[in-house]
Amino acid sequence: MISRKPKRGRLFFALAFAAAALGGGAGAGFSVLYDFPELEYLRNYRPSTITRIYARDGRLIAELYQERRTPIPLSRIPARVRQAFLAIEDARFYKHPGVSTRDIVRAFVRNLRARRLVQGGSTITQQLAKVLFLTPERTLKRKIREALLALEIERRFTKDEILEFYLNQIYLGSGAYGVEAAARGYFGKTTGQLTLVEAATIAGLPKAPSRFNPRTHPQRARTRRLLVLRRMREVGFITPGQEAAAAEEPLRLVPRAVNVPPELGYFVERIRRRLGRRYGAALYRSGLSIHTTLDIDLQKSVHNALLKGIEEINRRRGFLPLGRKRRRRPRLGDRYQLRIADLKPGTVHGAVGGYEISLDLPGRIDQRLLREGDLILGRVIQIDHAGKTMRLDWQDTVQGAAVAFNPRTGALLALTGGTNYRRFQYNRATQAKRSPGSAFKPVIMATALSMGYTPALILMDSPFVRRMPGTPKDWKPRNYTNKFYGPVTMRRALVKSLNLATIKLLDQIKPASVVVFARRLGIRSPLQPYLSLALGAFEISPFDFTAAYIPFAADGIQARPYATVKITDRAQRVLEINVTQNHRAVPPEVAFQVRSLLRGVVTSGTARRALKLPGFAAGKTGTTNEYRDAWFIGFTDDLILGVWVGRDDNKQMGYRAAGGTAALPIWVNIMKTWMARRSAPLPSAKPSGVALVRIDERTGLLPSPECPGKTLTEAFVRGTEPTERCRKRRAGEEVFGG
């Protein structure tokens, strides 16, 4: 018979050692009481919570947080969830005073037998004390302070209050703090909707959230879940039948939530940056509700149209989709748009048409920002037709930006600053400074109209040579078509985007007057009072330039752009509220005339592609030298939309990528979607100070039988209408207005 005395002796020794440790700990505790944290703030404890950003229709679009947490009262946490945590973490929670001597001794004995740390003796109250006040270091001093803190917490708060603190504070993996955030993150449910198996899964996480994460370690999570269910049965929370049923129930996780959908990234980042300067760290932990002006459906159509448009631009540049059937075999120099099928260190791979493709990434590309399915561009530098393989080198893509406002209120309805926010966090809509080119011509025309000129003014489109200040050579600008059009009306100069006629108009009214007028439109970019302003020779962001067109679409009223309607704190107290702020920037008669001129760009000018839209549309194309920038800024009665396309390195796009062929198609696709779902807007009314007069299109004078050409209805400020009729002086010579 084997004697049991040695085992009893070891147990006695362990108990004696534990008692001595407790006694020593209690004594040592008095030496650290002076460093005791202030616990009173728990009375008004406000854990870090999620700030939520909403669209104008109330839909959630993004969450900002340091700790993703949604605090809920204990009354909303069902018994099965509380019991799951109690069973695995602290079954005697409602019986001990904050520190469980029995659990400490049991854990000490188990650890001593295993000769390693296999079980802890911390209660839920001790865990809460550690999370809130202490560091995770494993030292005797820290454990003593933890126990003393737990005793003090228990003295000041009820058990239910402590459990509520704990269940809202504990980290549960995948960025989720507290049971409500975990329930939504893993299962797409509220805590009150969790099943027994789901509650057991979450309750198994506090010990090691990463190790037992059901997404990354499903087998470990299952083993831990079964342990939680067994403990619930052992302490009497569930029956053996419930345990067995839950053990066999499959676990259904929801896909990992994307904090910000790709189509919303640029808009949310603008909100985050602007409010971050105002609220600082509170933006991420104070549970703010930010109600914005964003129209989600419009934003999605803007995003999709930009992607489609950029892909088409790249196709015209010579980058063909690999999926397209070709009549010949691939050869060196061919350029392709490639969807990434596989990522390896320094290389991306794809396969199509029987060829395996590899592309080495240049050092400037951060591979961590690439994903399978991303569209990239490459040029063939090596082919093995026998082995059916090709190697490509990286080519930079064209990029774009789009901004949409409500012209009557200034509300920002949509904004995108590129094709892929994850890869390109540079927001071209607000951060890029690009030359507007011919899209600036309406500002020059509006300046002239405000000075008493009329749309029927005759300008001479002919060669122009001028020595510009500070330059060694003569300046010899030219038209896009390299042609001269002779005498033309102001309308025709704008409709056909004639550079030379516009330069001569600017020379008459003086560049300094245009600078002053541009400031009234809200343009704050540096503007030099030179004739090159006629070509848009300065830099401005797509956001600011689109906003400058608002008065042309809104009867001369400039509405200040804004993106947030209201911000409230977690108690629903209003912190700030924004309303429309506007002022008269342009006389209504001038705004109506510019609107009419810009409509002409659509009906008979460089933007005829927009005629397919089922309603009123007006706007202006813009193209810069060597096709570096392409613009279209246009509006309907209820939406103003600006689109810019170009390359980040400011190199030419090629293939004659003008505003009418690169930016306008994207604009039209967005507007098609917008017009299809909107209610009919109220048309802009003609100001009483405007007279509509039928004139000869070529001469700008009243029609007559002597000039049987085309006529049109032109808008004049009353008192400036033409009174002379067109007539011929000599054979082939017509009289023009002035």
C-alpha positions in Angstrom: 0.0 0.0 0.0 1.3 3.4 -1.0 1.5 6.0 1.7 -0.5 9.3 1.1 1.6 11.2 3.6 4.0 12.7 1.1 1.1 14.1 -0.9 -0.5 15.5 2.2 2.8 17.0 3.2 3.2 18.7 -0.1 -0.4 20.0 0.1 0.2 21.3 3.6 3.4 23.0 2.5 1.6 24.6 -0.5 -1.2 25.9 1.8 1.3 27.2 4.3 3.2 28.9 1.6 0.1 30.5 0.1 -1.0 31.7 3.5 2.4 33.2 4.1 2.3 34.9 0.7 -1.1 36.3 1.4 0.0 37.6 4.8 3.1 39.0 3.4 1.1 40.5 0.5 -1.3 42.2 2.9 1.6 43.6 4.9 3.3 44.8 1.8 0.1 46.3 0.6 0.3 49.1 3.2 3.6 50.1 1.6 1.9 50.8 -1.7 -1.3 52.4 -0.4 0.2 55.8 -0.9 0.2 55.1 -4.6 -3.4 54.0 -4.6 -5.3 55.4 -7.7 -8.3 57.7 -7.3 -11.4 55.5 -7.8 -14.0 58.1 -7.5 -14.0 58.8 -11.2 -15.7 55.4 -11.6 -18.8 57.1 -10.3 -18.9 59.1 -13.6 -17.0 56.5 -15.6 -17.3 57.1 -19.4 -15.4 54.5 -21.4 -14.0 55.4 -24.7 -16.8 55.0 -27.3 -17.2 55.0 -31.0 -17.8 58.2 -33.0 -20.3 57.5 -35.8 -20.6 59.4 -39.1 -23.9 59.4 -40.8 -25.1 60.3 -44.3 -27.8 62.9 -44.8 -30.5 60.2 -44.9 -29.3 58.8 -41.5 -27.4 55.8 -42.8 -24.2 54.9 -41.0 -21.2 55.5 -43.2 -18.2 55.2 -40.9 -16.9 54.7 -37.4 -14.0 56.4 -35.7 -12.5 55.0 -32.5 -9.4 54.2 -30.6 -11.3 51.4 -28.9 -14.4 50.0 -30.8 -16.9 50.0 -28.0 -20.6 50.4 -27.6 -21.5 50.6 -23.9 -24.8 49.1 -22.8 -26.4 48.8 -19.4 -26.4 45.4 -17.6 -30.1 45.2 -18.0 -29.7 44.8 -21.8 -27.1 42.0 -21.4 -29.1 38.7 -21.2 -28.5 36.1 -18.5 -26.8 33.6 -20.8 -24.1 36.1 -21.7 -23.5 37.1 -18.1 -23.5 33.5 -17.0 -21.0 32.5 -19.7 -18.5 35.0 -18.5 -19.1 34.2 -14.8 -18.7 30.5 -15.4 -15.3 30.7 -17.1 -13.9 33.8 -15.4 -15.3 34.0 -11.8 -18.1 31.6 -10.8 -18.0 32.9 -7.2 -18.2 36.5 -8.3 -21.3 37.3 -6.2 -19.9 35.5 -3.1 -16.4 36.9 -2.6 -15.4 40.4 -1.5 -13.3 41.1 -4.6 -10.4 38.7 -3.9 -11.1 34.9 -3.7 -8.7 33.2 -1.4 -10.0 29.8 -2.4 -9.3 30.5 -6.1 -5.8 31.9 -5.3 -4.9 28.8 -3.4 -6.3 26.4 -6.0 -4.5 28.2 -8.8 -1.3 28.2 -6.7 -1.5 24.5 -6.2 -2.2 23.7 -9.9 0.7 25.9 -11.0 3.0 24.4 -8.5 2.1 20.8 -9.7 2.5 21.8 -13.3 5.7 23.8 -12.6 4.4 26.6 -14.9 1.6 29.1 -15.0 -1.6 27.1 -16.1 -4.3 28.9 -14.1 -4.8 32.4 -12.7 -6.6 33.3 -9.5 -7.8 36.8 -10.5 -11.5 37.6 -10.0 -13.5 39.7 -12.4 -13.0 42.6 -10.0 -9.3 42.1 -10.1 -9.3 41.9 -13.9 -11.3 45.2 -14.0 -8.8 46.8 -11.7 -5.9 45.7 -13.9 -7.5 46.9 -17.1 -8.5 50.3 -15.7 -5.5 51.2 -13.5 -2.5 48.9 -13.9 0.0 47.6 -16.3 0.1 44.0 -17.6 3.5 43.3 -15.9 3.6 40.1 -13.8 5.2 41.2 -10.5 4.4 40.7 -6.9 3.9 44.4 -6.3 1.4 44.7 -9.2 -0.6 41.7 -7.9 -0.7 43.2 -4.5 -2.0 46.5 -5.8 -4.5 44.6 -8.0 -5.9 42.8 -4.9 -6.1 46.0 -2.9 -7.8 47.9 -5.7 -10.3 45.1 -6.1 -11.2 45.2 -2.4 -11.6 49.0 -2.7 -13.8 48.8 -5.8 -16.0 46.2 -4.1 -16.4 48.5 -1.2 -17.5 51.4 -3.3 -19.7 49.7 -6.0 -22.3 47.0 -6.2 -21.6 43.7 -7.8 -23.9 44.5 -10.7 -22.1 47.8 -11.3 -18.8 46.1 -11.3 -20.0 43.4 -13.8 -21.4 46.1 -16.0 -18.1 48.0 -16.0 -16.3 44.7 -16.8 -18.5 43.6 -19.7 -18.3 47.0 -21.3 -14.5 47.4 -20.8 -12.9 44.0 -21.5 -11.0 43.5 -24.8 -12.5 40.7 -26.9 -10.3 40.7 -30.0 -10.6 42.0 -33.6 -10.6 45.6 -32.2 -13.8 45.0 -30.2 -14.0 46.3 -26.6 -17.0 45.1 -24.6 -19.7 42.5 -25.4 -21.8 44.7 -27.6 -19.0 45.5 -30.0 -17.9 41.9 -30.0 -21.5 40.7 -30.7 -21.8 43.0 -33.7 -18.3 42.4 -34.9 -18.3 38.6 -34.9 -22.0 37.8 -35.4 -23.7 41.0 -36.8 -26.1 41.0 -33.8 -26.8 42.9 -30.6 -25.8 41.3 -27.4 -29.5 40.6 -26.7 -29.7 38.4 -29.8 -26.8 36.1 -29.1 -27.4 32.4 -28.9 -25.8 30.2 -26.2 -23.0 29.0 -28.5 -22.2 32.6 -29.5 -22.2 33.8 -25.9 -19.8 31.0 -25.0 -17.5 31.9 -27.9 -17.3 35.6 -26.8 -16.9 34.6 -23.1 -13.9 32.5 -24.0 -12.0 35.4 -25.4 -10.7 37.5 -22.4 -8.0 35.0 -21.5 -6.3 35.4 -24.8 -8.3 37.3 -27.4 -5.8 36.6 -30.3 -5.2 33.0 -29.5 -8.9 32.1 -29.3 -10.2 34.4 -32.0 -12.8 32.4 -34.0 -11.8 34.1 -37.3 -8.1 33.3 -37.2 -8.0 30.2 -34.9 -11.4 28.4 -35.3 -10.2 25.1 -33.8 -8.7 26.8 -30.7 -11.9 28.9 -30.4 -14.0 25.7 -30.5 -12.0 24.0 -27.8 -12.3 27.1 -25.6 -16.0 27.4 -26.4 -16.6 23.8 -25.2 -14.7 24.5 -22.0 -17.0 27.5 -21.3 -20.1 25.4 -22.0 -18.8 22.7 -19.6 -18.2 25.2 -16.9 -21.7 26.6 -17.3 -23.1 23.1 -16.9 -20.9 22.4 -13.9 -22.0 25.5 -12.0 -25.6 24.9 -12.9 -26.3 27.7 -15.4 -27.3 25.2 -18.2 -28.4 21.6 -18.4 -26.4 18.8 -19.9 -28.9 18.8 -22.8 -28.3 22.5 -23.5 -24.6 21.9 -23.3 -24.7 19.0 -25.8 -27.0 21.0 -28.2 -24.8 24.1 -28.1 -21.6 22.0 -28.6 -23.0 20.7 -31.9 -24.4 24.0 -33.2 -22.4 25.5 -36.1 -20.9 28.9 -35.5 -21.8 31.5 -38.2 -19.5 34.5 -38.3 -20.3 37.6 -40.4 -17.6 38.9 -42.7 -15.2 41.2 -41.1 -16.7 44.7 -41.3 -14.8 47.3 -43.3 -14.6 50.4 -41.2 -14.9 52.7 -44.3 -16.2 51.3 -47.6 -13.9 52.1 -50.5 -16.3 54.4 -52.2 -16.6 56.6 -49.0 -13.0 56.8 -48.0 -12.1 60.2 -49.4 -15.3 61.8 -48.0 -14.8 60.3 -44.6 -11.1 61.3 -44.5 -12.0 64.9 -45.2 -14.5 64.9 -42.3 -11.9 63.2 -40.0 -9.2 65.7 -40.9 -11.3 68.8 -40.5 -13.0 67.7 -37.2 -9.7 66.2 -35.9 -8.2 69.7 -35.8 -11.2 70.9 -33.8 -11.9 68.1 -31.4 -8.5 66.4 -31.1 -8.5 63.0 -29.4 -12.1 63.4 -28.3 -13.1 62.7 -31.9 -12.1 59.0 -31.4 -13.3 58.3 -27.9 -16.3 60.5 -27.0 -19.1 58.8 -28.9 -19.9 61.7 -31.1 -22.6 61.5 -33.7 -21.7 63.4 -36.9 -24.5 64.0 -39.3 -23.2 64.9 -42.8 -24.5 66.2 -46.1 -23.4 63.1 -48.0 -25.8 61.5 -50.5 -24.7 57.9 -50.4 -26.4 56.9 -53.7 -24.8 59.8 -55.5 -21.4 59.1 -53.9 -21.5 55.5 -55.2 -22.4 56.6 -58.7 -19.6 59.1 -58.6 -17.1 56.4 -57.5 -18.3 53.9 -60.1 -18.3 56.4 -62.9 -14.8 57.5 -62.1 -13.5 53.9 -62.0 -15.2 53.2 -65.4 -14.0 56.5 -66.9 -10.4 56.0 -65.8 -10.4 52.4 -67.1 -11.6 53.7 -70.5 -9.0 56.5 -70.5 -6.3 54.0 -69.9 -7.7 51.8 -72.7 -7.4 54.8 -75.1 -3.8 55.3 -73.9 -3.2 51.8 -75.2 -3.6 49.7 -72.1 -6.0 46.9 -73.1 -7.8 44.6 -70.7 -6.1 41.2 -70.7 -9.5 39.5 -71.0 -10.1 41.0 -74.4 -9.6 38.7 -77.3 -6.9 39.8 -79.7 -6.3 38.9 -83.3 -2.5 38.5 -82.8 -0.3 37.1 -80.2 1.1 39.4 -77.4 4.4 41.0 -78.3 7.0 43.2 -76.6 5.8 46.7 -75.8 2.1 45.7 -75.5 0.4 47.5 -72.6 -2.3 45.9 -70.5 -4.6 46.7 -67.6 -4.1 43.8 -65.3 -6.3 42.6 -62.4 -4.1 41.2 -59.6 -4.8 37.5 -59.1 -2.0 36.7 -56.6 0.5 38.7 -54.5 4.0 37.5 -53.7 6.9 39.6 -52.1 7.8 42.2 -54.7 5.7 40.7 -57.5 2.1 40.5 -58.6 0.7 37.7 -60.8 -2.2 37.1 -63.1 -3.2 34.7 -65.8 -5.4 35.1 -68.9 -5.6 33.7 -72.4 -3.3 30.9 -71.5 -0.4 33.2 -70.4 0.9 33.4 -66.9 1.8 37.0 -66.1 4.2 38.5 -63.5 5.0 42.1 -62.8 7.8 43.3 -60.6 6.8 46.1 -58.2 9.0 49.2 -58.2 10.4 50.3 -54.9 8.1 53.3 -54.6 5.0 51.0 -54.5 3.9 49.9 -51.0 2.8 46.3 -51.5 0.9 46.3 -48.3 -1.7 48.5 -49.9 -2.4 46.1 -52.8 -5.1 43.5 -52.8 -6.2 40.8 -55.2 -8.5 42.3 -57.8 -6.8 45.7 -57.9 -6.4 47.1 -61.3 -2.8 47.9 -62.3 -1.0 48.8 -65.6 1.9 47.1 -67.2 4.0 47.0 -70.4 5.3 43.7 -71.7 9.1 43.4 -71.5 9.6 39.7 -71.8 7.6 36.9 -73.5 8.0 33.1 -73.6 5.4 32.0 -76.2 6.4 28.3 -75.7 6.0 28.5 -72.0 3.0 30.8 -72.2 4.5 33.4 -69.8 4.9 37.2 -69.9 6.7 39.6 -67.7 5.5 43.2 -67.4 6.9 46.4 -65.9 4.9 48.8 -63.9 3.2 51.8 -65.6 1.5 54.7 -63.8 -2.2 55.1 -64.2 -4.3 58.2 -64.9 -6.2 59.5 -61.8 -9.2 61.6 -61.2 -11.4 63.5 -58.8 -15.0 64.5 -58.6 -17.0 66.9 -56.3 -20.7 67.5 -56.2 -22.6 70.3 -54.3 -26.2 71.4 -53.9 -25.9 74.8 -55.6 -28.6 76.4 -53.5 -27.3 75.4 -50.1 -23.6 74.6 -50.6 -24.1 71.1 -49.1 -21.3 68.8 -50.2 -23.2 65.8 -51.6 -20.4 63.7 -53.0 -16.6 63.7 -53.1 -14.0 61.3 -54.4 -10.3 62.0 -54.7 -9.1 59.0 -56.6 -9.8 55.4 -57.8 -8.6 53.5 -54.8 -8.5 55.1 -51.3 -6.6 52.2 -49.8 -3.7 52.6 -52.3 -4.0 56.4 -52.9 -4.9 58.2 -49.7 -3.8 61.5 -51.4 -7.1 63.3 -51.9 -6.9 64.9 -55.3 -10.3 66.6 -54.9 -9.0 68.8 -52.0 -5.2 68.4 -52.0 -4.2 68.4 -55.7 -3.5 71.8 -57.2 -4.0 71.7 -60.9 -4.4 74.2 -63.8 -8.0 74.7 -64.8 -7.2 75.5 -68.4 -10.1 76.7 -70.5 -12.6 76.0 -67.7 -11.5 79.4 -66.3 -12.9 81.3 -69.4 -16.4 81.7 -67.9 -14.9 83.7 -65.0 -13.3 86.1 -67.6 -16.6 86.3 -69.5 -18.5 87.0 -66.3 -16.1 89.8 -65.3 -16.7 91.4 -68.7 -20.5 91.0 -68.4 -20.4 92.6 -65.0 -18.6 95.6 -66.5 -21.3 96.2 -69.1 -20.1 94.1 -72.0 -22.7 91.9 -73.7 -22.6 88.3 -75.0 -22.9 89.8 -78.5 -19.6 91.6 -78.2 -17.4 91.0 -81.3 -13.9 89.8 -80.5 -11.2 89.2 -83.1 -9.8 85.7 -83.0 -6.5 86.3 -84.8 -2.8 85.9 -84.1 -1.5 87.5 -80.8 2.1 88.2 -80.0 3.2 89.8 -76.7 6.4 90.0 -74.8 5.4 88.9 -71.3 7.1 90.4 -68.2 10.2 88.6 -67.1 10.4 86.3 -70.2 13.1 86.4 -72.9 10.7 85.3 -75.7 7.5 86.6 -77.3 4.4 84.9 -76.1 2.5 83.4 -79.1 -0.6 81.5 -77.8 -2.8 79.5 -80.2 -6.2 77.9 -80.3 -6.8 74.2 -79.6 -7.4 73.6 -83.4 -4.5 75.8 -84.5 -6.9 77.8 -86.6 -8.1 81.5 -86.5 -11.7 82.3 -86.6 -11.7 86.0 -87.2 -14.5 88.2 -85.8 -16.6 86.1 -83.3 -19.1 87.0 -80.6 -18.3 86.5 -76.9 -20.7 83.6 -77.0 -19.0 81.9 -79.8 -15.6 82.4 -78.2 -16.8 80.6 -75.1 -18.8 77.9 -76.9 -15.8 77.0 -79.1 -13.3 77.7 -76.3 -11.2 80.1 -78.4 -8.0 81.1 -76.7 -7.1 84.0 -78.8 -10.4 85.8 -78.7 -10.5 85.3 -74.9 -7.0 86.7 -74.5 -8.0 89.8 -76.4 -11.1 90.2 -74.2 -8.9 89.9 -71.1 -6.6 92.5 -72.5 -9.5 94.9 -72.8 -11.0 94.4 -69.3 -7.5 94.1 -67.7 -6.4 91.0 -65.8 -6.5 92.7 -62.4 -10.3 93.1 -62.7 -10.6 89.3 -63.3 -8.5 88.7 -60.1 -10.9 90.8 -58.1 -14.0 89.1 -59.6 -12.5 85.6 -59.0 -12.1 86.5 -55.3 -15.8 87.2 -55.2 -16.4 83.6 -56.4 -14.4 82.3 -53.5 -11.2 81.5 -55.5 -8.3 81.9 -53.0 -5.5 80.5 -55.1 -2.6 82.9 -56.0 -3.6 84.7 -59.2 -1.1 86.8 -61.1 -2.7 89.7 -63.2 -1.3 88.5 -66.5 -2.9 87.6 -69.8 -2.1 84.0 -69.3 -5.1 83.9 -66.9 -7.2 83.4 -70.1 -5.6 80.0 -70.4 -6.2 79.1 -66.7 -2.5 79.5 -66.0 -2.7 79.1 -62.2 -3.3 76.1 -59.8 -6.5 75.3 -57.8 -8.0 72.2 -56.3 -11.0 70.6 -57.9 -13.0 71.2 -54.7 -12.4 75.0 -54.7 -12.8 75.4 -58.5 -16.1 73.5 -58.5 -17.4 75.7 -55.6 -16.5 78.8 -57.6 -19.1 77.9 -60.2 -21.9 77.8 -57.6 -23.0 81.5 -58.3 -23.4 80.6 -62.0 -25.8 77.8 -61.1 -27.7 79.7 -58.3 -28.7 83.1 -59.6 -25.5 84.8 -58.5 -25.7 83.6 -54.9 -22.5 82.0 -53.4 -23.4 79.4 -50.8 -20.5 78.5 -48.6 -19.6 74.8 -49.0 -20.2 72.7 -45.9 -20.2 68.9 -45.1 -21.5 68.5 -41.6 -25.1 69.3 -40.6 -25.0 68.6 -36.9 -22.7 67.1 -34.3 -24.0 65.7 -31.0 -22.3 64.1 -28.0 -23.2 60.7 -26.5 -25.9 62.4 -24.5 -27.4 63.8 -27.7 -26.5 67.3 -26.7 -25.9 69.5 -29.8 -22.2 70.6 -30.0 -22.5 72.4 -33.3 -25.0 72.9 -36.1 -24.4 74.2 -39.6 -26.9 76.1 -41.8 -26.6 77.5 -45.2 -24.5 80.7 -45.4 -24.6 82.6 -48.6 -24.1 86.1 -50.0 -24.5 87.8 -53.3 -21.4 87.3 -55.4 -22.6 88.0 -58.9 -25.5 90.2 -60.1 -28.5 87.9 -61.0 -28.5 89.3 -64.5 -24.9 88.4 -65.1 -25.4 85.0 -63.5 -28.3 84.3 -65.9 -26.1 85.4 -68.9 -23.3 83.1 -67.9 -25.7 80.3 -67.4 -27.0 80.9 -70.9 -23.5 80.9 -72.3 -22.6 77.7 -70.5 -25.8 76.1 -71.9 -24.5 77.0 -75.3 -21.3 75.0 -74.6 -23.6 71.9 -74.3 -25.9 72.6 -77.2 -23.4 73.6 -79.8 -19.9 73.6 -78.3 -17.2 71.4 -76.7 -19.7 69.6 -74.4 -22.3 68.3 -76.9 -22.0 64.8 -75.4 -24.1 66.1 -72.5 -27.0 66.7 -74.8 -28.1 63.1 -74.3 -29.1 64.0 -70.7 -32.9 64.2 -70.2 -32.9 67.8 -68.9 -31.1 71.1 -68.5 -27.4 70.9 -68.2 -24.7 73.5 -68.7 -20.9 73.7 -68.1 -17.5 74.2 -69.5 -14.7 71.9 -70.6 -11.1 72.6 -69.7 -7.8 71.2 -71.2 -4.3 72.3 -70.4 -1.1 72.1 -72.5 0.0 68.6 -73.7 -3.2 67.1 -72.2 -1.9 67.2 -68.6 -5.3 68.1 -67.1 -8.9 67.5 -68.4 -11.9 69.2 -66.7 -15.6 69.5 -66.9 -17.4 71.7 -64.4 -21.1 71.7 -65.0 -24.5 71.9 -63.4 -28.2 71.2 -63.5 -30.9 73.1 -61.6 -30.2 71.1 -58.5 -26.6 69.8 -58.7 -23.2 71.2 -59.5 -20.6 68.7 -60.4 -16.9 69.0 -61.2 -14.7 66.3 -62.7 -10.9 66.4 -63.1 -8.7 63.9 -64.8 -4.9 63.8 -64.9 -1.7 62.1 -63.8 -0.1 62.6 -60.4 3.3 63.3 -61.9 1.7 66.0 -64.1 2.8 64.3 -67.3 0.7 64.2 -70.4 -2.1 61.7 -70.6 -1.8 61.3 -74.4 -4.4 60.3 -77.0 -5.7 64.0 -77.1 -7.2 63.6 -73.6 -9.2 66.8 -73.6 -11.9 67.9 -71.2 -14.6 66.8 -73.7 -13.2 63.3 -74.2 -11.7 62.5 -70.7 -13.7 64.3 -68.0 -17.0 64.9 -69.7 -18.0 61.3 -70.2 -17.5 60.7 -66.5 -19.6 63.7 -65.7 -22.4 62.6 -68.0 -22.5 59.1 -66.5 -22.9 60.5 -63.0 -25.6 63.0 -64.1 -27.5 60.2 -65.9 -27.8 58.4 -62.6 -28.7 61.5 -60.7 -31.4 62.6 -63.1 -33.0 59.1 -63.1 -33.7 59.1 -59.4 -34.4 62.8 -58.6 -37.7 64.6 -58.7 -38.0 67.4 -61.3 -36.2 70.5 -59.9 -37.6 74.0 -60.2 -36.0 75.7 -63.2 -34.0 78.9 -62.6 -36.2 82.0 -63.3 -35.2 84.8 -65.6 -34.4 88.0 -63.7 -36.6 91.0 -64.5 -33.5 92.9 -65.5 -32.8 90.6 -68.4 -34.2 90.9 -71.9 -34.2 88.0 -74.3 -33.6 89.2 -77.8 -33.3 87.4 -81.1 -30.0 88.3 -82.8 -27.9 87.2 -85.8 -25.6 84.5 -84.5 -22.6 85.7 -86.5 -22.7 89.5 -86.2 -24.4 89.9 -82.8 -26.9 92.4 -84.4 -30.6 92.2 -85.0 -31.5 89.9 -87.8 -32.3 91.3 -91.3 -33.0 89.9 -94.8 -29.5 91.1 -95.7 -27.9 88.6 -93.3 -29.8 85.3 -93.8 -27.6 83.3 -91.5 -28.6 81.5 -88.3 -30.2 83.4 -85.4 -30.4 82.7 -81.7 -32.0 84.2 -78.6 -29.5 86.0 -76.5 -29.7 87.4 -72.9 -29.0 91.1 -72.4 -29.1 93.3 -69.4 -32.0 95.7 -70.2 -30.6 98.8 -71.9 -27.7 97.0 -73.6 -29.7 95.2 -76.3 -28.6 95.8 -79.9 -30.6 98.3 -81.9 -28.8 98.0 -85.2 -29.7 95.5 -87.8 -27.2 93.4 -89.6 -26.5 94.6 -93.2 -24.0 94.2 -95.9 -21.7 97.1 -96.7 -19.9 95.6 -99.7 -19.9 92.2 -101.4 -19.0 89.6 -98.8 -18.7 92.1 -95.9 -21.0 92.2 -93.0 -21.5 94.8 -90.3 -20.7 93.4 -86.8 -21.9 94.5 -83.4 -19.6 95.9 -80.7 
